[in-house]
């Protein structure tokens, strides 16, 4: 937040019986976060995936640069996490 990045809050694994949809709403420490903005998803059950993608498209601003130039991406690292799966670090740049 101190770098003024756009944050899309997502509550995952809502399909689990222990999740308790009403009591598992996170408590945010900053008033800028509103609980109604938290997206509830289950990737396993396929719930809320379209809403997350739509939120990324509408909330996250496009990179600076010229849209007519080709987009360049560099995969500079990746690793496997037991809980997250494959985590890939990518730097996206527009041609200058």
Contact map, one row per residue, 1 for C-alpha under 8 A:
111111100000000000000000000000000000000000000000000000000000000000000000000000000000000000000000
111110000000000000000000000000000000000000000000000000000000000000000000000000000000000000000000
111110000000000000000000000000000000000000000000000000000000000000000000000000000000000000000000
111111000000000000000000000000000000000000000000000000000000000000000000000000000000000000000000
111111100000000000000000000000000000000000000000000000000000000000000000000000000000000000000000
100111110000000000000000000000000000000000000000000000000011100000000000000000000000000000000000
100011111000000000000000000000000000000000000000000000000000000000000000000000000000000000000000
000001111100000000000000000000000000011000000000000000110010000000000000000000000000000000000000
000000111110000000000000000000000000111000000000000000000000000000000000000000000000000000000000
000000011111000000000000000000000000011110000000000100000000000000000000000000000000000000000000
000000001111110000000000100000000000011110000000000000000000000000000000000000000000000000000000
000000000111110000000000000000000000000111100000000000000000000000000000000000000000000000000000
000000000011111100100000000000000000000011110000000000000000000000000000000000000000000000000000
000000000011111100111000000000000000000111000000000000000000000000000000000000000000000000000000
000000000000111110100000000000000000000001011000000000000000000000000000000000000000000000000000
000000000000111111100000000000000000000000000000000000000000000000000000000000000000000000000000
000000000000001111110000000000000000000000000000000000000000000000000000000000000000000000000000
000000000000000111110000000000000000000000000000000000000000000000000000000000000000000000000000
000000000000111111111011000000000000000000000000000000000000000000000000000000000000000000000000
000000000000010011111111000000000000000000000000000000000000000000000000000000000000000000000000
000000000000010000111111100000000000000000000000000000000000000000000000000000000000000000000000
000000000000000000011111100000000000000000000000000000000000000000000000000000000000000000000000
000000000000000000111111100000000000000000000000000000000000000000000000000000000000000000000000
000000000000000000111111110000000000000000000000000000000000000000000000000000000000000000000000
000000000010000000001111111000000010000000000000000000000000000000000000000000000000000000000000
000000000000000000000001111100000010000000000000000000000000000000000000000000000000000000000000
000000000000000000000000111110000010000000000000000000000000000000000000000000000000000000000000
000000000000000000000000011111101110000000000000000000000000000000000000000000000000000000000000
000000000000000000000000001111101000000000000000000000000000000000000000000000000000000000000000
000000000000000000000000000111111000000000000000000000000000000000000000000000000000000000000000
000000000000000000000000000111111100000000000000000000000000000000000000000000000000000000000000
000000000000000000000000000001111100000000000000000000000000000000000000000000000000000000000000
000000000000000000000000000111111110100000000000000000000000000000000000000000000000000000000000
000000000000000000000000000100111111110000000000000000000000000000000000000000000000000000000000
000000000000000000000000111100001111110000000000000000000000000000000000000000000000000000000000
000000000000000000000000000000000111111000000000000000000000000000000000000000000000000000000000
000000001000000000000000000000001111111000000000000000000000000000000000000000000000000000000000
000000011110000000000000000000000111111100000000000000000000000000000000000000000000000000000000
000000011110000000000000000000000001111110000001001100000000000000000000000000000000000000000000
000000000111010000000000000000000000011111000011000000000000000000000000000000000000000000000000
000000000111110000000000000000000000001111100111100100000000000000000000000000000000000000000000
000000000001111000000000000000000000000111111111100000000000000000000000000000000000000000000000
000000000001100000000000000000000000000011111111100000000000000000000000000000000000000000000000
000000000000101000000000000000000000000001111110000000000000000000000000000000000000000000000000
000000000000001000000000000000000000000001111110000000000000000000000000000000000000000000000000
000000000000000000000000000000000000000011111111100000000000000000000000000000000000000000000000
000000000000000000000000000000000000000111111111100000000000000000000000000000000000000000000000
000000000000000000000000000000000000001111100111111100000000000000000000000000000000000000000000
000000000000000000000000000000000000000011100111111110000000000000000000000000000000000000000000
000000000000000000000000000000000000000000000001111111000000000000000000000000000000000000000000
000000000000000000000000000000000000001000000001111111100000000000000000000000000000000000000000
000000000100000000000000000000000000001010000001111111110000000000000000000000000000000000000000
000000000000000000000000000000000000000000000000111111111000000000000000000000000000000000000000
000000000000000000000000000000000000000000000000011111111100000000000000000000000000000000000000
000000010000000000000000000000000000000000000000001111111111000000000000000000000000000000000000
000000010000000000000000000000000000000000000000000111111111000000000000000000000000000000000000
000000000000000000000000000000000000000000000000000011111111100000000000000000000000000000000000
000000000000000000000000000000000000000000000000000001111111100000000000000000000000000000000000
000001010000000000000000000000000000000000000000000000111111100000000000000000000000000000000000
000001000000000000000000000000000000000000000000000000111111110000000000000000000000000000000000
000001000000000000000000000000000000000000000000000000001111111000000000000000000000000000000000
000000000000000000000000000000000000000000000000000000000001111100000000000000000000000000000000
000000000000000000000000000000000000000000000000000000000000111110000000000000000000000000001100
000000000000000000000000000000000000000000000000000000000000011111000000000000000000000000000100
000000000000000000000000000000000000000000000000000000000000001111100000000000000000000000000111
000000000000000000000000000000000000000000000000000000000000000111111000000000000000000000000111
000000000000000000000000000000000000000000000000000000000000000011111100000000000000000000000100
000000000000000000000000000000000000000000000000000000000000000001111100000000000000000000000000
000000000000000000000000000000000000000000000000000000000000000001111110000000000000000000000111
000000000000000000000000000000000000000000000000000000000000000000111111000000000000000000000110
000000000000000000000000000000000000000000000000000000000000000000001111100000000000000000011110
000000000000000000000000000000000000000000000000000000000000000000000111110000000000000000011110
000000000000000000000000000000000000000000000000000000000000000000000011111000000000000001111000
000000000000000000000000000000000000000000000000000000000000000000000001111100000000000001110000
000000000000000000000000000000000000000000000000000000000000000000000000111111000000000111100000
000000000000000000000000000000000000000000000000000000000000000000000000011111000000000011100000
000000000000000000000000000000000000000000000000000000000000000000000000001111100000000111000000
000000000000000000000000000000000000000000000000000000000000000000000000001111110000011110000000
000000000000000000000000000000000000000000000000000000000000000000000000000011111000011100000000
000000000000000000000000000000000000000000000000000000000000000000000000000001111101111000000000
000000000000000000000000000000000000000000000000000000000000000000000000000000111111111000000000
000000000000000000000000000000000000000000000000000000000000000000000000000000011111100000000000
000000000000000000000000000000000000000000000000000000000000000000000000000000001111100000000000
000000000000000000000000000000000000000000000000000000000000000000000000000000011111111000000000
000000000000000000000000000000000000000000000000000000000000000000000000000000011111111000000000
000000000000000000000000000000000000000000000000000000000000000000000000000001111001111100000000
000000000000000000000000000000000000000000000000000000000000000000000000000001111001111110000000
000000000000000000000000000000000000000000000000000000000000000000000000001011100000011111000000
000000000000000000000000000000000000000000000000000000000000000000000000001111000000001111100000
000000000000000000000000000000000000000000000000000000000000000000000000111110000000000111110000
000000000000000000000000000000000000000000000000000000000000000000000000111100000000000011111000
000000000000000000000000000000000000000000000000000000000000000000000011110000000000000001111100
000000000000000000000000000000000000000000000000000000000000001000000011100000000000000000111110
000000000000000000000000000000000000000000000000000000000000001111101111000000000000000000011111
000000000000000000000000000000000000000000000000000000000000000011001111000000000000000000001111
000000000000000000000000000000000000000000000000000000000000000011001000000000000000000000000111
